[in-house]
């Protein structure tokens, strides 16, 4: 089951392998089937002119500067 949906803007994490993938914001273009160990997505980076296929582990919800961790302890 996919965690994110088509049209959603997410943070694409930097590549830890030999890929030249840059970190930055991207938009989900398509949901792809489970492949190997995670579901996959086709994304369009806002920094690049082409689309990439990435696993769900390479994506996260955008972090907004100034957001503080939830502190509900009183």
N, C-alpha and C positions, 0 to 999 in steps of 0.2 A: 504494500500500500504506500502510495506517495505521500510525503509530508508537505510538499509544496504544490502550488497549482499554476497552470498556464497564465502568464501575464504578471506574475508576482516578481518584484524586484528583490534580489538577494545579494549577499556578499559572496563572491567567488574567492575561495582561499587560494593562496599561492601553491604552486606545484612543488612537491618534494622529490620529484624524480627528474628525468632528463627533459621533460617538456618545458617549453618556453612560456607556459601559461603565466600570465600576470594576475595578481590579486586585484580585485576591484568589483564594482557593482555589475550585475548582469540581470537579464530578464529571462524568465523561463518561457521557451518557445513551444516545447512539446514534452510530454511525459513518455518515457520509454520503458520497456519491460525490464524486469529483474535480470541482471547480468552478473554472474559470478557471486559477489558477496553483498551487493546493494542495488537498489533501483537506480535507474539513470535518468538524466534529463538532457534535453537539447537546450542550450542557453545561448543568448546573444550578449556578449560583453559590451558594456558601454564604451570601452576603450579600444575595441578591435572591430574590424569590418566583417569578420566571419563568425560563424557559429561553432560551438564546441559541444561535444558530448561529455558529460561529467557525471560522477556518481553523487548520490545524495550526501555522502561524507565530505564532499568538496564544497558544500554550500552551507550557509547559515543565514539566519535572519539578520538584517542590517543593524549595526550598532550605531546609535545616535549619540554623538558627543553630548555630555551633560546628563545622560541617563545615569542615575545612581542605582546601585543594587537595591532590591526590595528589602527594606528594613522594617519589618512588622513587629520586631521584638520590643516590648515595652518595659 
